[in-house]
Amino acid sequence: MTRFIHDQFAKDYLEELLKPYGEVKAPSRVAGEIREIDVSFSPRIEQITNLEVLGLLGRFAATPAIFEPYRNAASNDEICDCLLKLLEVKGALQREANRNNTNVQESEIPKLWILTPTASENLLSSFRAMPTNDWLPGVHFLADALRTAIVAIHQLPVIEETLWLRILGRGKVQSQAIDELQSLPPNHPFQKATLELVYNLRQNLRVNQNLEPDDQELIMRLEPLYQQDREQAIQEGSKQGEQRLIIRQLNRRLGEIDSSLIGRILELSIEQLETLGEALLDFSSLTDLETWLNQRQG
């Protein structure tokens, strides 16, 4: 059961990160026997340079891509199944081109990225999967014609460029990535959305009775982060309510407040807002408000 929870998290997570930059299909069916691609992605040309924010994952997504993430180490059979999906997609493109009397461009054929938390040397050698000098350690390419790489997440270097892939790791690898995620600036375009997905994963895991040790550790790691963010959200909600109340009181007492003064009020801490709420009872003009703000914001 927990495997399916993690599978759904991985699909939702990749979709959330990639959807600003192109078309995401998760999951999508391919021809032949019933097989579903976990995440299929086609970038929009004008967004390719913006993918840099996703580091190594963004580099994967700079061309049409199929992502097959695994919670447990991908097996020989599972990798073969992924290759079949890619070949079926390639066959469908070729059939479409034949109907239209055109040729399939190599750039149209997606690359397959198999994301596995670990990969043994025996498994990698059985597929002749090899690292290359122009890619980071942990990315192992099969023969060129197969357009496939096995990404061993546990082998990726612990740098910002690999963060968005290490979130899909296990144990200490994933825990380290969560620490880095939580340390990102609050205005990072993907921090909040990713944390919400991780917290949702935590909630889904908590309802299961028979958790693996990795999942138990993940829940314990997320618990203080979740409580901290929850308290912060409550505090921010209180601050927003205080801001609205103060602005309404000032408008009633002094007339319509202009946007520049409102902007300065919004910069106040909740303690300063409470002080302003008391002080405004003595205000008789906008000058009084401006003087008060100048004294506190200098």
N, C-alpha and C positions, 0 to 999 in steps of 0.2 A: 504493500500500500504506500509506504513512504517513498518508494522509488517513483511512483506516478506523481506524487506531490512535488518531488524535486524536478521531474521532467516538465511538469506544467510551469513551475517557477522559471526554469531555464528558457522555455519558449516565450513566456510573458516578458522575461527580462530582456532577451535579445530583441524582441519586437519593440519594447519601450525605447531601447537605445537606438535602434536603426530607423524607426518610422519617420523621424524628421528628415531623413536623407534619401528616401526612395520608397519603393513599393515592397511591403513585407507581406508574405503569405505564411501563416503559421496555424495549423499545418496545411499542407496542400497535397492532393493526391496525384500520383503519376500513373501512367498507363501500365498495361500488363496486369499481373496479380495485384491485389489491393495492397498498395504500399503508400505510406504517407511520409512526405518530407517534413522534418520538424520545423525548419525555418528556411524559407526561400526569399532571397532579397535581390532586388534590382535597383542600383543607385540612380538618382537623378544626376545628370551631367553637371548641372550648376551647383550641386551640393558636395561633389567629390572632395574638394579641398577642405570643406568644413568637417569631414570625417576625421580629420587629424585629432580632434578632441577625444576620440575613442582609442587613440594609440594604436596598438597592434590589431585590435579588433577592427578599427577603422580602416587599416591597411587591407585586411581581409575583405572588407566590404566595398572597396574601391572599384571592384568589378562584380558582375553578377555572381552570386554565391549561394551555396546550399550549406546550412549549418546543421550539424547533427551532434547535439550535446548529450553526454552520458554522465549519469550520477556515479555509477560504478565503472571500473575500468572496462573499456570497450573490448569485447572478445573478438577472436578471429572471425567467427560467423557474423557478428554484428557489423564489422568493417566490410565484409563481403556484401552484406545486405545494403549498406550505404553505397557501395560502388554500383550495385545494380540500379539503385534509384538514379544515380548520376547518368548511367548509360541509357536508362529509359527516357530521361529528360533530353539527352542528346539525340536519341532516336526520334522523339516527338518533334524536335526542332528540324531535323532532317526531312521528316515527312511533310511538315508544313512548307519547307523550302521547295520540295519537289512539286507540291501542288501549285506553288506560285512561280515555278520556273526560275528560282533564285538559288543562290548558294548560301550555306550557313557560314557566317563570319565567326572566326575563332573567338572574337570578343563577346559573341552572344552566348557561348557555351559557358555555363556557370562553373566555378571552381568549388570543389567539395572540401569543407573544413570539418574534420571529425574532432570534436572537443572531448577529450577524455581526461579524467582527473589524474590517472597514472597510466603508464604504458611500459611494459617490460621490454628488455632488450630482445628477448626471444620473439615477442610479437612484432616489434619494429623490423627486425631482420627478416622475419618470414614474409613481409611485404616489401622488402628492400627499401624501407622508408629511411631517408637520409636527411640530415641537416644540411643547409647550404650557407655559404659565407655571407650572403646578403640578407639573411633573416636571423632573428634572434634564436638562441638555443631553446629547444623544446618544440620547434616546428620542424617536422620530418616529412619530406616530400617523397611521394611515390614516383614512378616513371612519368616523364613529362606528358605523355599521351593520356594518362589517366586523370590529369588535372585535379589531383587530390593531395591533401596533407593531413597527417595525424598530428594533432596538437596535444602534446603531453603537458598538461597544465602544471604538474608538480616540478617540471624542469624549467619553467619560464623564470627568468631573472626577476627578482623582487624590485621592480622599478615602476614608475608611474605609467609607462607605456603599456605594461601588461596588466594593470589593475583590473580592467573591465573583463578580462578573461579569468583572472585568478578568483574573482567572485564566484565562478562556477567550479572551483576546486573543492577539495575535501579537507577536513581536519584543520591542521595548523595553517595550511595554505589559504583556505577560505577565511579563517579567523583573522589572519594577518591582513588580508584584503579588506575585510570589514572594518578593521581598525583604521586603515588608510582612507576608506570611504568616509568614515565618520569624521576624519580630520580634514576633509576637503573644505574649501570656503563655502559658506552657506549659499552663495549665489552661483555655485557650479551648476550648469544646466541639467546634470543628471543625478546629483547627490540625493535630493529629496525624493524623487521618483523611485530611485533604486532602494533607498532605505524603506520606503513604504512597501515595496515588493518583498524585501527581506523580512520585514515585520509580519507581512501576510503569510510568508513561508513559516515563520515561527509559530503563528497562530494555528496553521493547518497541521503542523507537526505535533503540537501540544495535545490534540484530541486523540492521538494514537497511543495505544498501550505498550506496544512492543517496539520501542525505538532502538536503533543501533547506537553504539557509544558515540559515534560522530554526531548524530542528530541530537543526542542528549547534551553534548558539549556545545553544539551550536545554539540550542535554546538557552543554556546557561550564559553563553557569551552575549546573546542578544537581549536578555532580560534587563540588565541595567541600562543599556542604550535605549531600549524601548521606554522604560520608565522616565529616563532623563528627557527624551524628546517629548513624551506625553506631558510632563510637568512644564516644559518650555512652551508647548503649544497652549496649555491652559493659561500660563502667564501672559503670552502674547495676545491671547483672546481677551484677557482682562485689560491689557494695555489698550487694545483697540476700542474696547467699550469705554474706557476712561477718556480716550481721545475724542470719541464722538460726543460724550457728555459735556466735556469742557468746551468744545467748539460750539455746541448748541447753546450753552450758557453765555458764552461770549457774544454770539450773534444776537441773542435776546437783549443783552445788556448794552452792547456797544454798536449794534447794527451789523450789517454784513461784513465779515472778515475777509480780506483779500487773500489770494492764493499764496503770496509770499509769506504772510504771517502764519497761515495754516501749515505751510511747509516747515516753518521753524518750530511750531507746536508739536508736529509729528516727530521731530527729532528728540523731544524730551524723554527722559526716563520715566518709568511709572511713578517713582518717588517725586520727581519734579512736577509731574502732572497733578499729583495729589496736593502739592504745595500751591500750584497755580489755582487749583479749585477753591482753595481758601482765600488766596490773595485777590482773585477777580471780584470778590464781593465789595472791595474798596475801589475798583476801577471806575472812572467816570468818562474816560475817553480812550481812543486807540493809542494815544501817546503813553498812557499809563501801562498798557500792555507791552508796547515796544520797549519802554524803559525796563520793565520787569524781565523781559527776554534778554535784553542787552546785558543786564547784570548777571544773568545765569549762563549765558552762552558766550559772553565776552568776545 
